[in-house]
Amino acid sequence: MSKLIIDGGRKMEGEIDVQGSKNAVLPILAAAILSDGKNIIYNCPRLRDVEMTIEVLKNLGCRVKWEDNCLEVDSSDISVYTIPDELMRQMRSSIIFLGAIISKFGKAEVSMPGGCEIGNRPIDLHLKALRQLGVEITESHGFIYCKADKTEPANIHLDFPSVGATENTMLAACMIEGITIIENAAREPEIVDLQNFLNRMGAKIRGAGSDTISIEGVHKLYGVEYTIIPDRIVAATYLACAAASDGTVILKNTDSTHMGAMINTLKDMGCRLYTEKTKVILQPAKILKSVDTIKTMPYPGFPTDIQSPFMALATQCRGTSVFVENIFENRFQHIEELVRMGADIKTDGRVAVVIGKSKLTGAKVMAKELRGGAALVVAALAAEGTTEIENVKYIDRGYQSIEKTLASCGIDIKRKE
Ligand code: EPZ
């Protein structure tokens, strides 16, 4: 199990080229199976989650080739319409392949994804939408069996703007003749990226980014070249690192229009930010001050994925910050680790109260999930002394070479296998 060793107290100073978005590339790789040819995906981040998605693609019969951050996916000979238990268990978000496999083969057999570290992650909204499209679904022996020989367009209203359910519905409906409407759709930028990729392939989808998406089914989709959008959560994580270390960072190849809620929160904390469309510069606050209440919401609200890194930063803000985690039921596992480092945080259910500014000291801490692990990195930069973060595999799921990125900005950080 590798770990990160971080010596805190240094100011972060440097430039970062923001990696491609993990949450955009995963559904786009699922969509890639819908063409009969090759797809070339640029700006693809080298992450554990992408490697696990490539295993699913290969299991379906795709040929996949890396070249730096470019991934070539050849779907011309795929013949398998199942995802086995071991692959689904290693990454539950592989459920995003369900809609694409159904569109490709008219049937699918996938293992129930189950939960993960941050919650039980139900898929009832996914299955309800697929059933409205005429997909016959039976669940038994821990598997989901789908038959789609009588599909039809539908007007689907999602009870919650679920990102995954929106994506699975787009993927299942894009080759169903007629017009399918998704109401109360998720509005995340990653949904827009999926729409743009599918339309480049020949699909006819409109409205992504709004709460209503219309999908006109087409008969064929083609292999294309495509560049993934920047990762807004990784970008904001590095802004939090710079702010926590009282440093300055220049983010390049980012998309500031996807980061409104996060940039506003950093400004409210007193950080000095300068933004252009593809560039964000953060300079240190004179004094970091607490933001009264931060509530996680669906996009364009404050993202749940940045809650823990910003909570780590909030420990360095003068005053009391109240965080309310409205999206996932178990997304406070980083708190006991932050308290080990000297943070003053109390929780009650989905509410966490952070009293700042607290003096953090380096300690041995454990990453327990992806974004909570990133929060420990933010805290380690502000802490006095050395912090050892175990279970770096969680952080590697979403952050490409985090130690190289931070070391290039003057941080004393090493990975120890
Ligand atoms: C996506 O997960 C992201 N993952 C998550 O990022 C992100 O936190 C989440 O969207 C919210 O923005 C990927 O894109 C791979 P949801 P997803 O369906 O699609 C409930 C990260 O750190 N729900 O919008 O699973 C669910 O329990 C990860 O990068 C149902 O009840 O999120 C949750 O409470 C973590 N039934 C809420 O909706 C369903 O059928 C939001 O889930 C589906 C979801």
Residues whose N, C-alpha, C, O or C-beta is under 5 A from the ligand:
A	BS01	EPZ	N23 L26 S93 R121 P122 I123 D124 L125 H126 F160 P161 S162 V163 G164 A165 T304 D305 I327 F328 L370 R371
